[in-house]
Amino acid sequence: MAQKSGKVKLLKGPSLAAYARKKAVGLGLNGKGMKLAELVWMIQEKEGHTNCFKKEKICSHSGCCWQLSCGVKMS
């Protein structure tokens, strides 16, 4: 999730992958060679969240930065 002028911008595709790699490095994680979903799960766990990216059918976490690419139905 990128923030621009106080607004949250949800990312998708290559922009999300680049954001995930940058975020992983910032958290001290080595995600080289990982698929995006695996990298996001690792980031979610490191941040103390459930590693739910692309695993759930319904989600209530409207502020999640992975939401747009997750494809889950929002409740």
Contact map, one row per residue, 1 for C-alpha under 8 A:
111000011110000100100000000000000000000000000000000000000000000111000000000
111100011110000000000000000000000000000000000000000000000000000000000000000
111111111000000000000000000000000000000000000000000000000000000000000000000
011111111000000000000000000000000000000000000000000000000000000000000000000
001111100000000000000000000000000000000000000000000000000000000000000000000
001111110000000000000000000000000000000000000000000000000000000000000000000
001111111000000000000000000000000000000000000000000000000000000000000000000
111101111100000000000000000000000000000000000000000000000000000000000000000
111100111110000000000000000000000000000000000000000000000000000000000000000
110000011111000000000000000000000000000000000000000000000000000011110000000
110000001111101100000000000000000000000000000000000000000000000011011000000
000000000111111110000000000000000000000000000000000000000000000000011000000
000000000011111110000000000000000000000000000000000000000000000000001000000
000000000001111111000000000000000000000000000000000000000000000000000000000
000000000011111111100000000000000000000000000000000000000000000000000000000
100000000011111111110000000000000000000000000000000000000000000001001000000
000000000001111111111000000000000001000000000000000000000000000000000000000
000000000000011111111100000000000000000000000000000000000000000000000000000
100000000000001111111110000000000000000000000000000000000000000000000000000
000000000000000111111111000000000001001100100000000000000000000000000000000
000000000000000011111111100000100000001000000000000000000000000000000000000
000000000000000001111111110000000000000000000000000000000000000000000000000
000000000000000000111111111000000000000000100000000000000000000000000000000
000000000000000000011111111111100000001000100000000000000000000000000000000
000000000000000000001111111111100000000000000000000000000000000000000000000
000000000000000000000111111110000000000000000000000000000000000000000000000
000000000000000000000011111110000000000000100100000000000000000000000000000
000000000000000000000001111111000000000000000000000000000000000000000000000
000000000000000000000001111111100000000000100000000000000000000000000000000
000000000000000000000001100111110000000000000000000000000000000000000000000
000000000000000000001001100011111100001000000000000000000000000000000000000
000000000000000000000000000001111100000000000000000000000000000000000000000
000000000000000000000000000000111110000000000000000000000000000000000000000
000000000000000000000000000000111111011000000000000000000000000000000000000
000000000000000000000000000000001111111000000000000000000000000000000000000
000000000000000010010000000000000111111100000000000000000000000000000000000
000000000000000000000000000000000011111110000000000011000000000000000000000
000000000000000000000000000000000111111111000000000000000000000000000000000
000000000000000000011001000000100111111111100000000000000000000000000000000
000000000000000000010000000000000001111111110000001010000000000001000000000
000000000000000000000000000000000000111111111000011110000000000000000000000
000000000000000000000000000000000000011111111100001000000000000000000000000
000000000000000000010011001010000000001111111110000000000000000000000000000
000000000000000000000000000000000000000111111111111100000000000000000000000
000000000000000000000000000000000000000011111111111000000000000000000000000
000000000000000000000000001000000000000001111111100000000000000000000000000
000000000000000000000000000000000000000000111111100000000000000000000000000
000000000000000000000000000000000000000000011111110000000000000000000000000
000000000000000000000000000000000000000000011111111000000000000000000000000
000000000000000000000000000000000000000010011001111100000000000000000000000
000000000000000000000000000000000000000111011000111110000000000000000000000
000000000000000000000000000000000000000010010000011111110000000000000000000
000000000000000000000000000000000000100110000000001111110000000001000100000
000000000000000000000000000000000000100000000000000111110000000000000111000
000000000000000000000000000000000000000000000000000111111000000000000000000
000000000000000000000000000000000000000000000000000111111110000000000001000
000000000000000000000000000000000000000000000000000000111110000000000001100
000000000000000000000000000000000000000000000000000000011111000000000001111
000000000000000000000000000000000000000000000000000000011111110000000001111
000000000000000000000000000000000000000000000000000000000111110000000000011
000000000000000000000000000000000000000000000000000000000011111100000000010
000000000000000000000000000000000000000000000000000000000011111100100000010
000000000000000000000000000000000000000000000000000000000000111110100000000
100000000000000000000000000000000000000000000000000000000000111111100000000
100000000110000000000000000000000000000000000000000000000000001111110000000
100000000110000100000000000000000000000100000000000010000000000111111100000
000000000100000000000000000000000000000000000000000000000000011111111111000
000000000111000000000000000000000000000000000000000000000000000011111110000
000000000011100100000000000000000000000000000000000000000000000001111110000
000000000000000000000000000000000000000000000000000011000000000001111111000
000000000000000000000000000000000000000000000000000001000000000000111111100
000000000000000000000000000000000000000000000000000001011110000000100111110
000000000000000000000000000000000000000000000000000000001110000000000011111
000000000000000000000000000000000000000000000000000000000111110000000001111
000000000000000000000000000000000000000000000000000000000111000000000000111
